[in-house]
Amino acid sequence: MSKILFVTAPYHCWGVQVVGTWPPLHLAYLAGAALESGNEARIYDAMNKRHSFEHIRQEIERYQPDYVMTIDYLPVTGAISTATVPDALKILDIAKEVNPAIVTLLGGPHPTFMYDEILGDDANHVDYILMGEPEQTLKQLLAALPEGKGKEVKGVVYREGAEIVPNERQPHIVELDSLVPAWHLLDWEDYHYAVEPCGRMASILTSRGCDMDCAFCSQRMFWREDWRCRKPEKVIEEMVHLIDTYQISFFTLIDAYPTKHRDRWELYLDLLIERKLGVHLLIETRVEDIIRDADILHKYRDAGIIHVYLGAESADKDILNSLNKGTDFEQNKLALDLLREAGIITEASFMIGFPTETWESIENTIESAKYLNPDIAVFPVVTPMPFTPIHKEMKERIRVFDYSKYNLVTPIVEPYGMTMEEITKALGTCYMKFYGNKVQEIVALEDGFKRRYMMSAFKLMMRDHGDHFDFDGSNMPTHFSIHTV
């Protein structure tokens, strides 16, 4: 029996973990695959424990694994995981320093597409990159390595002298319900949703893949335009297990596209309503699906969905077209209004920092956000990940090449009509003006779930922004305090 240690990168940036800590579901699935193949596994979540590289070194020395694996993980659907790559590579460097015989493994979207860059740098101590969906590849690799046949496994990339060899990709797993996450390897005390009413939180998947063509996202390419789903009944069973065993009260569906098939999605909602699990759910989905489901949004609410994130991205028709969102401003407005009428908290994103950005377009974005009026607005800075379609379009304007800065907060692209410093100031201005307007609306609400939830979320968002991000020159308040809460 071999031992494999799964480690999350100790990466942090403002905005990602402001309202809570999510369990690394991706590693729980991988650990489950390792256990199923007869190996011993451990998950060390340095990210959510707020541990350092020195802590990671000590854990490797203590556990003495045969394998160390990490992925480019952030607690989101995957679009911004590139930011963790430098830290992930450092983990594998440390593993080799502790014991050169440790086999180092790396997975995730960025390594899947950028394996030439990673393995082409001799400073990176990566033995195998696992491309795409990793569980089946990992099981086969763990079985093959003791026999000296690791390089024969589908789905891996490795060095052969000076050559980088990508093997044929693995077929996708047909039956997703055959995968069993190693829930018992997680330290559940680490995972909480911090927005009132608060509680222990789990991440779950009801589907994998996406066939949408958003130009800034890796999902379509990573899953090879595929979308597969789990049986709603199996998802409910998993939720019941987590509730009963680990006292979970919040679930985040980290699917890229959980609502794709209405009949299957509605069955899931009906089962949640029938079981009366007494938990809250947070989801991300598509604007057009909310409009499609206008007649069943009461089921969203009755099933426990309290928070829906939508990518509005821009009010500019040309920008929306360039991003291949497949939606328009009027659809965004309708979807947000429908959710509001259904009593569900709405969150929407509005990108800034495009090559054509100006102070006038920044003001238009702010006014558009105010008009669409989501309960929560976020303003990600456009970030052309090196394997996405917009990277080629924006390549000549890219000024930052440190992947750790690719976090949707740091400006990466220099607009023709603005400086990078001005985009930083514009980001602060977007938040200041939107929430300066929004908070008065929330204060005026009658006391109840929405008011308490929103006040709690606002304070968390602003509580420590100064420690994590420089809003210098934006007139951003250094403290967020509402005395009428």
C-alpha positions as CSV (number, residue, x, y, z in Angstrom):
1,M,0.0,0.0,0.0
2,S,1.4,3.4,-1.1
3,K,0.7,6.7,0.7
4,I,-0.5,9.8,-1.2
5,L,-0.7,13.3,0.2
6,F,-3.1,15.8,-1.4
7,V,-2.2,19.4,-0.6
8,T,-4.0,22.7,-1.4
9,A,-1.9,25.7,-2.2
10,P,-1.6,28.3,0.6
11,Y,-2.9,31.0,-1.8
12,H,-5.1,33.9,-0.7
13,C,-6.5,37.0,-2.4
14,W,-9.1,39.5,-1.6
15,G,-12.6,38.4,-2.7
16,V,-12.2,34.7,-3.0
17,Q,-12.8,33.6,0.6
18,V,-14.3,36.7,2.1
19,V,-17.7,35.1,3.0
20,G,-16.6,31.7,4.0
21,T,-14.3,28.7,3.5
22,W,-15.1,25.9,1.1
23,P,-13.9,22.3,1.4
24,P,-11.6,21.3,-1.6
25,L,-14.1,18.9,-3.2
26,H,-11.8,18.3,-6.1
27,L,-9.2,16.8,-3.8
28,A,-11.9,14.8,-1.9
29,Y,-12.8,13.1,-5.2
30,L,-9.1,12.4,-5.9
31,A,-8.6,11.0,-2.4
32,G,-11.6,8.8,-2.9
33,A,-10.1,7.4,-6.1
34,A,-6.8,6.8,-4.3
35,L,-8.6,4.9,-1.5
36,E,-10.6,2.9,-4.0
37,S,-7.4,1.7,-5.7
38,G,-6.1,0.4,-2.4
39,N,-3.8,3.2,-1.3
40,E,-3.6,5.3,1.8
41,A,-4.5,9.0,1.4
42,R,-4.5,12.2,3.4
43,I,-5.8,15.7,2.5
44,Y,-3.8,18.6,3.9
45,D,-5.8,21.8,3.2
46,A,-3.2,24.4,3.8
47,M,-5.3,27.1,2.1
48,N,-8.2,27.0,4.5
49,K,-6.0,26.3,7.5
50,R,-4.1,29.4,6.7
51,H,-0.9,27.4,6.9
52,S,2.4,28.3,5.3
53,F,4.9,26.5,3.1
54,E,6.9,25.6,6.2
55,H,3.8,23.9,7.6
56,I,3.5,22.0,4.3
57,R,7.1,20.9,4.6
58,Q,6.5,19.6,8.1
59,E,3.4,17.7,7.0
60,I,5.3,16.0,4.2
61,E,8.1,15.1,6.6
62,R,5.6,13.8,9.2
63,Y,3.5,11.7,6.7
64,Q,6.4,10.5,4.5
65,P,4.2,9.9,1.4
66,D,5.2,8.1,-1.7
67,Y,3.2,10.6,-3.8
68,V,2.4,14.3,-3.3
69,M,-0.4,15.7,-5.5
70,T,-1.8,19.2,-5.8
71,I,-4.0,21.0,-8.3
72,D,-4.6,24.6,-9.4
73,Y,-7.4,24.9,-7.0
74,L,-9.6,27.8,-5.8
75,P,-13.0,27.4,-4.2
76,V,-14.9,28.3,-7.3
77,T,-15.9,26.6,-10.5
78,G,-12.4,26.7,-12.0
79,A,-12.1,29.8,-14.2
80,I,-9.5,31.6,-12.0
81,S,-7.4,28.7,-10.7
82,T,-4.4,29.8,-12.7
83,A,-3.5,32.2,-9.8
84,T,-2.6,29.2,-7.6
85,V,-0.1,27.6,-10.0
86,P,3.1,29.2,-8.7
87,D,2.2,28.0,-5.1
88,A,1.2,24.5,-6.4
89,L,4.6,24.2,-8.1
90,K,6.4,25.3,-4.9
91,I,4.6,22.5,-3.0
92,L,6.0,19.9,-5.4
93,D,9.5,21.5,-5.1
94,I,9.3,21.1,-1.3
95,A,8.2,17.5,-1.7
96,K,11.3,16.8,-3.7
97,E,13.5,18.6,-1.2
98,V,12.1,16.5,1.6
99,N,12.6,13.3,-0.4
100,P,13.7,13.1,-4.0
101,A,12.0,9.7,-4.3
102,I,8.5,11.2,-3.8
103,V,6.6,11.1,-7.1
104,T,5.0,14.6,-7.7
105,L,1.7,14.9,-9.5
106,L,-0.1,18.0,-10.7
107,G,-3.6,18.5,-12.1
108,G,-6.3,21.1,-13.0
109,P,-7.2,23.3,-15.9
110,H,-4.0,25.4,-16.2
111,P,-1.6,22.4,-16.2
112,T,-3.9,20.6,-18.7
113,F,-3.4,23.3,-21.2
114,M,0.0,24.7,-20.2
115,Y,2.0,21.5,-19.7
116,D,4.6,22.5,-22.2
117,E,5.4,25.7,-20.2
118,I,5.4,23.9,-16.9
119,L,7.5,20.8,-17.9
120,G,9.7,22.9,-20.2
121,D,11.0,24.7,-17.1
122,D,13.6,22.4,-15.4
123,A,13.1,24.4,-12.2
124,N,9.6,22.8,-11.8
125,H,9.8,19.4,-10.1
126,V,6.7,17.8,-11.6
127,D,6.9,14.1,-12.5
128,Y,3.4,13.8,-14.0
129,I,0.7,16.2,-15.1
130,L,-2.8,14.7,-15.1
131,M,-4.8,16.2,-17.9
132,G,-8.5,16.8,-17.7
133,E,-10.8,14.8,-15.5
134,P,-8.3,13.2,-13.1
135,E,-9.8,10.4,-11.1
136,Q,-9.6,7.6,-13.5
137,T,-6.1,8.7,-14.6
138,L,-5.0,8.8,-11.0
139,K,-6.2,5.3,-10.2
140,Q,-4.5,3.9,-13.3
141,L,-1.3,5.8,-12.5
142,L,-1.1,4.6,-8.9
143,A,-1.5,1.0,-10.1
144,A,1.1,1.4,-12.9
145,L,3.9,3.3,-11.1
146,P,5.0,0.5,-8.8
147,E,5.4,-1.7,-12.0
148,G,7.4,1.0,-13.8
149,K,4.6,1.6,-16.3
150,G,3.5,5.1,-15.3
151,K,4.4,6.5,-18.7
152,E,1.9,4.1,-20.4
153,V,-1.2,5.6,-18.6
154,K,-3.6,7.6,-20.6
155,G,-4.2,11.2,-19.6
156,V,-0.7,11.9,-18.3
157,V,2.1,14.2,-19.5
158,Y,5.8,13.6,-18.6
159,R,9.3,14.4,-19.5
160,E,11.4,11.9,-21.5
161,G,14.8,13.4,-21.5
162,A,14.5,16.8,-23.2
163,E,11.1,15.8,-24.8
164,I,7.7,16.5,-23.3
165,V,5.3,13.6,-23.9
166,P,1.5,14.0,-23.7
167,N,-0.3,10.7,-23.8
168,E,-3.7,10.2,-25.3
169,R,-6.5,11.7,-23.1
170,Q,-8.7,9.5,-20.9
171,P,-12.3,9.1,-21.9
172,H,-14.7,10.9,-19.6
173,I,-16.2,9.0,-16.7
174,V,-19.7,8.0,-17.8
175,E,-21.3,7.4,-14.4
176,L,-20.4,10.3,-12.2
177,D,-22.3,8.7,-9.3
178,S,-19.6,6.0,-9.2
179,L,-17.2,8.5,-7.8
180,V,-17.2,8.7,-4.0
181,P,-15.5,11.7,-2.3
182,A,-13.4,10.9,0.8
183,W,-15.4,13.2,3.0
184,H,-13.9,11.7,6.1
185,L,-10.5,13.0,5.2
186,L,-11.6,16.6,5.5
187,D,-11.3,18.5,8.7
188,W,-14.9,19.8,8.8
189,E,-14.1,22.4,11.6
190,D,-12.4,24.4,8.8
191,Y,-15.4,25.0,6.6
192,H,-18.0,27.6,7.4
193,Y,-20.3,30.1,5.7
194,A,-19.7,33.3,7.5
195,V,-22.8,35.2,6.3
196,E,-25.6,35.3,8.9
197,P,-27.2,32.9,9.7
198,C,-23.8,31.2,9.3
199,G,-23.1,27.4,9.6
200,R,-20.9,24.6,8.4
201,M,-20.6,24.4,4.6
202,A,-20.0,21.7,2.0
203,S,-19.3,22.0,-1.7
204,I,-21.0,19.5,-3.9
205,L,-21.2,18.7,-7.6
206,T,-24.4,17.7,-9.4
207,S,-22.9,17.8,-12.9
208,R,-19.6,18.2,-14.7
209,G,-18.8,20.2,-17.8
210,C,-20.2,23.1,-19.8
211,D,-20.9,23.5,-23.5
212,M,-21.2,27.3,-23.4
213,D,-18.6,29.3,-25.2
214,C,-17.7,32.2,-22.9
215,A,-14.4,33.6,-24.2
216,F,-12.9,34.2,-20.8
217,C,-13.5,30.8,-19.2
218,S,-11.8,27.4,-19.3
219,Q,-14.8,25.2,-18.6
220,R,-15.8,24.4,-22.2
221,M,-12.3,23.5,-23.3
222,F,-11.4,21.6,-20.1
223,W,-14.4,19.4,-20.3
224,R,-14.1,19.1,-24.1
225,E,-17.6,20.5,-24.7
226,D,-19.1,17.8,-22.7
227,W,-21.7,18.0,-19.9
228,R,-22.7,15.1,-17.7
229,C,-24.9,15.0,-14.7
230,R,-25.6,12.9,-11.6
231,K,-28.9,11.5,-10.7
232,P,-30.8,13.9,-8.4
233,E,-31.7,11.0,-6.1
234,K,-28.0,10.3,-5.6
235,V,-27.2,14.0,-4.9
236,I,-29.9,14.0,-2.2
237,E,-28.5,10.9,-0.6
238,E,-25.1,12.6,-0.5
239,M,-26.5,15.7,1.1
240,V,-28.4,13.7,3.7
241,H,-25.1,11.9,4.6
242,L,-23.3,15.2,4.9
243,I,-26.0,16.7,7.1
244,D,-26.3,13.7,9.4
245,T,-22.5,13.0,9.6
246,Y,-20.9,16.4,9.6
247,Q,-23.8,18.8,10.5
248,I,-23.8,20.7,7.2
249,S,-26.2,23.6,7.0
250,F,-25.0,25.3,3.8
251,F,-24.3,23.7,0.4
252,T,-22.6,25.4,-2.5
253,L,-23.2,23.8,-5.9
254,I,-19.9,24.4,-7.6
255,D,-21.2,23.1,-10.9
256,A,-20.4,25.3,-13.9
257,Y,-23.9,24.7,-15.2
258,P,-26.2,22.9,-12.8
259,T,-29.5,23.9,-14.4
260,K,-28.8,22.8,-18.0
261,H,-31.7,20.3,-18.3
262,R,-34.9,21.7,-16.9
263,D,-36.6,18.3,-16.2
264,R,-33.7,16.9,-14.3
265,W,-33.2,20.2,-12.4
266,E,-36.8,20.5,-11.5
267,L,-36.8,16.9,-10.2
268,Y,-33.8,17.8,-8.0
269,L,-35.7,20.8,-6.6
270,D,-38.9,18.7,-6.0
271,L,-36.8,16.1,-4.1
272,L,-35.3,18.9,-1.9
273,I,-38.7,20.2,-1.1
274,E,-40.1,16.8,-0.4
275,R,-37.2,15.9,2.0
276,K,-37.3,19.2,3.9
277,L,-33.6,19.0,4.7
278,G,-33.6,22.4,6.4
279,V,-30.4,23.6,4.7
280,H,-29.5,26.6,2.5
281,L,-28.1,26.3,-1.0
282,L,-26.0,28.7,-3.1
283,I,-25.7,28.2,-6.8
284,E,-24.3,29.8,-10.0
285,T,-26.2,29.5,-13.2
286,R,-27.1,31.1,-16.6
287,V,-29.3,34.1,-17.1
288,E,-31.4,32.3,-19.7
289,D,-32.1,29.4,-17.4
290,I,-33.6,31.8,-14.8
291,I,-35.8,33.3,-17.4
292,R,-36.7,29.8,-18.6
293,D,-37.6,28.8,-15.1
294,A,-39.7,31.9,-14.3
295,D,-42.7,29.7,-13.5
296,I,-40.8,27.5,-11.0
297,L,-38.6,30.0,-9.2
298,H,-40.8,29.5,-6.2
299,K,-39.4,25.9,-6.2
300,Y,-35.9,27.4,-6.0
301,R,-36.8,29.3,-2.9
302,D,-38.8,26.4,-1.3
303,A,-35.9,24.0,-2.0
304,G,-33.6,26.2,0.1
305,I,-31.8,28.2,-2.6
306,I,-31.1,31.5,-1.0
307,H,-28.3,33.0,-3.2
308,V,-27.9,32.8,-7.0
309,Y,-24.8,34.2,-8.9
310,L,-25.2,35.3,-12.5
311,G,-22.5,36.6,-14.9
312,A,-24.0,39.9,-16.2
313,E,-20.4,41.0,-17.2
314,S,-21.2,44.1,-19.2
315,A,-23.9,46.4,-20.4
316,D,-22.0,47.1,-23.6
317,K,-23.4,45.0,-26.5
318,D,-20.0,44.8,-28.3
319,I,-18.2,43.6,-25.2
320,L,-20.9,41.0,-24.4
321,N,-20.7,39.8,-28.0
322,S,-16.9,39.6,-27.7
323,L,-17.2,37.5,-24.5
324,N,-19.7,35.1,-26.3
325,K,-22.0,35.2,-23.3
326,G,-25.1,34.6,-25.5
327,T,-27.2,37.0,-23.4
328,D,-28.0,40.7,-23.5
329,F,-28.6,43.5,-21.1
330,E,-32.3,43.2,-21.1
331,Q,-32.1,39.5,-20.3
332,N,-29.8,40.2,-17.4
333,K,-32.3,42.7,-16.1
334,L,-35.2,40.3,-16.4
335,A,-33.4,37.4,-14.7
336,L,-32.4,39.6,-11.7
337,D,-35.9,41.0,-11.4
338,L,-37.4,37.5,-11.5
339,L,-35.1,36.3,-8.7
340,R,-35.8,39.3,-6.6
341,E,-39.5,38.8,-7.0
342,A,-39.0,35.2,-5.9
343,G,-37.3,36.3,-2.7
344,I,-33.8,35.0,-3.6
345,I,-30.6,36.9,-3.0
346,T,-28.9,37.9,-6.3
347,E,-25.2,38.4,-7.1
348,A,-24.0,39.6,-10.4
349,S,-20.5,40.3,-11.9
350,F,-19.5,43.2,-14.0
351,M,-16.1,43.1,-15.7
352,I,-13.8,46.1,-16.0
353,G,-10.3,46.6,-17.4
354,F,-10.9,45.8,-21.1
355,P,-8.4,47.1,-23.6
356,T,-11.0,49.7,-24.7
357,E,-11.7,50.8,-21.1
358,T,-12.0,54.5,-20.3
359,W,-13.2,56.4,-17.3
360,E,-16.5,57.0,-19.2
361,S,-17.0,53.3,-19.7
362,I,-16.2,52.7,-16.0
363,E,-19.0,55.1,-15.1
364,N,-21.3,53.4,-17.5
365,T,-20.5,50.0,-15.8
366,I,-21.3,51.5,-12.4
367,E,-24.6,53.0,-13.6
368,S,-25.5,49.7,-15.3
369,A,-24.8,47.8,-12.1
370,K,-27.0,50.3,-10.2
371,Y,-29.8,49.9,-12.8
372,L,-29.7,46.1,-12.9
373,N,-29.6,46.3,-9.1
374,P,-28.4,42.9,-7.9
375,D,-28.3,42.6,-4.2
376,I,-24.5,42.0,-4.4
377,A,-22.3,43.2,-7.2
378,V,-18.7,42.1,-7.9
379,F,-16.4,43.8,-10.4
380,P,-13.8,41.3,-11.6
381,V,-10.9,42.7,-13.6
382,V,-10.8,41.1,-17.0
383,T,-8.0,38.5,-16.9
384,P,-7.0,36.7,-20.1
385,M,-6.0,33.3,-18.9
386,P,-3.3,32.0,-21.2
387,F,-5.5,29.1,-22.6
388,T,-8.7,31.1,-23.2
389,P,-9.9,32.7,-26.5
390,I,-9.6,36.3,-25.1
391,H,-5.9,35.8,-24.4
392,K,-5.1,35.9,-28.1
393,E,-7.3,38.9,-28.6
394,M,-5.7,40.9,-25.7
395,K,-2.1,39.5,-25.9
396,E,-0.5,42.7,-27.1
397,R,-1.9,44.6,-24.1
398,I,-0.9,42.1,-21.4
399,R,1.6,43.6,-19.0
400,V,1.6,41.2,-16.1
401,F,3.0,37.6,-16.5
402,D,3.2,36.5,-12.9
403,Y,0.4,34.0,-12.7
404,S,-0.2,34.6,-9.0
405,K,-1.6,37.9,-10.0
406,Y,-4.2,36.3,-12.3
407,N,-6.9,36.6,-9.6
408,L,-9.6,38.9,-11.1
409,V,-8.4,41.6,-8.7
410,T,-5.1,42.7,-10.1
411,P,-5.0,44.5,-13.5
412,I,-3.3,42.3,-16.1
413,V,-4.2,44.2,-19.3
414,E,-3.2,47.8,-20.0
415,P,-6.1,49.7,-21.7
416,Y,-5.3,52.0,-24.6
417,G,-6.8,54.9,-22.8
418,M,-6.0,54.2,-19.1
419,T,-3.1,53.2,-17.0
420,M,-2.9,50.1,-14.9
421,E,-2.9,52.2,-11.8
422,E,-6.1,53.9,-13.0
423,I,-7.8,50.5,-13.4
424,T,-6.9,49.7,-9.7
425,K,-8.5,53.0,-8.7
426,A,-11.5,52.3,-10.9
427,L,-12.0,49.0,-9.2
428,G,-12.2,50.8,-5.8
429,T,-14.6,53.4,-7.3
430,C,-16.9,50.7,-8.7
431,Y,-17.3,49.1,-5.2
432,M,-17.5,52.4,-3.4
433,K,-20.2,53.9,-5.7
434,F,-22.3,50.7,-6.0
435,Y,-22.3,49.9,-2.3
436,G,-22.6,53.5,-1.2
437,N,-25.9,53.5,-3.1
438,K,-27.0,49.9,-2.2
439,V,-26.5,50.1,1.5
440,Q,-29.1,52.8,1.9
441,E,-31.6,50.5,0.2
442,I,-30.8,47.6,2.5
443,V,-30.9,49.7,5.6
444,A,-34.4,50.8,4.7
445,L,-35.7,47.1,4.5
446,E,-37.8,45.8,7.3
447,D,-35.9,43.5,9.6
448,G,-35.9,40.0,8.3
449,F,-33.8,37.4,6.6
450,K,-32.7,39.5,3.6
451,R,-31.8,42.5,5.6
452,R,-29.7,40.5,8.1
453,Y,-28.1,38.5,5.3
454,M,-27.2,41.5,3.2
455,M,-25.8,43.5,6.2
456,S,-23.7,40.6,7.2
457,A,-22.4,40.0,3.7
458,F,-21.5,43.7,3.2
459,K,-19.6,43.9,6.4
460,L,-17.6,40.8,5.5
461,M,-16.8,42.1,2.1
462,M,-15.4,45.4,3.4
463,R,-14.0,44.2,6.7
464,D,-10.4,43.5,5.7
465,H,-10.2,44.8,2.1
466,G,-7.4,47.1,3.0
467,D,-5.2,44.2,4.2
468,H,-5.7,42.3,1.0
469,F,-5.9,44.9,-1.8
470,D,-4.8,48.4,-2.3
471,F,-7.6,50.8,-3.2
472,D,-5.3,53.8,-2.9
473,G,-6.9,56.9,-4.4
474,S,-10.3,55.3,-4.7
475,N,-11.8,57.0,-1.6
476,M,-12.8,53.5,-0.5
477,P,-13.9,53.5,3.1
478,T,-11.4,51.8,5.4
479,H,-14.2,50.4,7.6
480,F,-17.7,49.3,6.7
481,S,-19.9,50.1,9.7
482,I,-23.7,50.4,9.7
483,H,-24.9,51.6,13.1
484,T,-28.5,50.8,12.3
485,V,-27.9,47.1,11.9
